[in-house]
Amino acid sequence: MIVIYILLGLIASLLLIALIMPSSYNVEKNIIIAKPVSTVKDKIADLNYYSKWNPWQQMDPSSVQTITGTPGMPGHKYAWSGKKVGVGSLTLLNQDEKHIHFDLEFLKPWKAQAKDNWLFESWGDGSETKVTWQNSGALPWPMARLMGPLLNKNLNHQFEAGLNNLKKMCEEG
């Protein structure tokens, strides 16, 4: 009987901890790329380049990708399906001279939505670009909130790798 009470106490404690954990996450990283804003921005707005720099797409080379819509235009979409990366899509919502906004949707292994936003700033003498990649979304109670710190840590590492890949692709291309 004591084991049951201990187990119930542990479950209740985890649920209470999840209740006070943040209900959303926000990850933001930036890098300086030695190319003008238009060059870098065009590589992000055209999802045909996505698998060339995105670390998640690179970790599952056997995944299937489908690209639809006109590059740089609202509705331009990159959808994927793979054993390691699951099933999801990235859809361009809008852009202006400094920003690109995407809707990120995961369908498997679990359903989730996020906002993927980009800021492009002329840097130095204008021949360089400061690129800021920002992603935010909800952390539903209880499990996602408990996993929030691990998610933040992993996303920070993945964003750094992705931005470094983007820098290399832009500067070599």
N, C-alpha and C positions, 0 to 999 in steps of 0.2 A: 504494500500500500504506500509506503514512503517513496518508493521509486516513482510511482504515478504522480505524487505531489511534487516531487523534484522536477519531473518532466513537464508537468503543467506550469510550474513556476518558471522554468527555463523558457517555455514557449511564450508565456505572458510577458516575460522580460524582453524577449526579442521583439514582440509586437509593440511594446512600449518604446523601445529604442527606435524602431522603425517609424513610430509616430512622431518623434522629435527630430528625425533626420530630414535634410532638405528634400523638398518635393520636386525639385528640378535641378538640372545641371547646366553649366555653361563652360565651354572650353574655348580658349582663344590663344592663338599663336601667330607670330609674324616672322617674316624673313625679308631681307633685302636681295633683290634679283637685279643683276646688271643688264637689264633690258628696259625699254620704255614701257609705260603703263599699257599702251594699246597692244603691244606684243604679248605681255603676260595675261592681260584680261581676255584676249582672244583665245588663249589656250584653255582658260577655265570656262568660258562661254560656249566653247565647242566641245561637246561631250565625246567626240571621236578621239580626243586626247586623254580622256579620263583614266583608262586602264594603263596608260603609259607612266602615270605618276602616282596614282592612288594606291596606297599600301595594302588596302583590303583586297582590291581587285588583283594585285600582284601575288597575294598569298594563295590564290586559288586559280591557277592558270587553266584548269579544266572547266571552269564555270562558263555558262552561256550568257552572252550579253546581247541586248537588243537596243539599238539607238534609233529613235524616231524624232520627227520634227525637224525644223530648220535651226541649224546652229545659231546661237545668240538670241533666238526668239522665244517668247513665252511658250511653254508647252514642249520645248526641246527636252527629250527624256532619255535617260540611260537606265535600263532595267537589267537585273542580273539574277541568276539562279545557279547555285553551286553547293557542293557538300560543305565546304568550309565557310563560305560567305552567306549562306542561306538564300533567301529570296527577298528582293526589294527593288526600290527605284529612287532615282534622283531626278527631279523635274525643275527646270528653270521657270521661276515665277515672273521675275522682271529684272531689269538692269538699267542703270543710268551711267553717267560718265565715270563714277567712282565705285559703284557697287554692283554686285550680282547677288540675287537672292534665290535660293533653291528650297524646295520642299523635299525632305528625305523621308522615305517610308520603308519600314521593314515589315515583311509579312511572315517570314519564318527565319529562325526558329521561334520567334515570338513577335507579336505585333507591337509596333512602336512608331511614333512620328517625331521628327525633329526639324529644326530650321538650320540650314547651312548657309551662312552669309559670308561674303567676301568684300573686303575694302582694298582699293588700289590707290596708292598715293605716290605722286611724283617725288623722287628722292634725289638729293644731291643736286647736280646740274641738270636734272631732268632725264638723264640717260639711264637712271636706275628707278626701280619701283619698290616701295615698301608694300608687301602683301600681308594682309591680316585675314586669317581664316578663323571663323567663329561658328560654333555649333552649340545649339541649346535644345533642350527637350524636357519632358516631364519624367519624373521617377515615381511611378505608381506605388502605392502602399500595398503590401509590406516589403516584398522581396526586392524590387528595384531600388527602394530607398536603402535597404541594407547593403546592396551591391554598389551603391553610388560612389563611395570612395575608390573602389577598385576600378569602376568604369572611368572615373576622372583620370586616374593614374594611367590606364591603358590608352585612353583617348589622347592624353598629352604626348605620350610616346609616339603614337600613330600620326598625330598631326605634325610633329617634328620630322618624322621620316617622310611624310607626304610633301611637306614644304621643301625639304632638301631634294627630293626627287623632282619636284616642279622646277626648282632652281637649276638643277643640272639639265633638265630637258630644255628649258628656255635658253639657257646660256650656251648650250652646245648646238642648238638647232638653228 
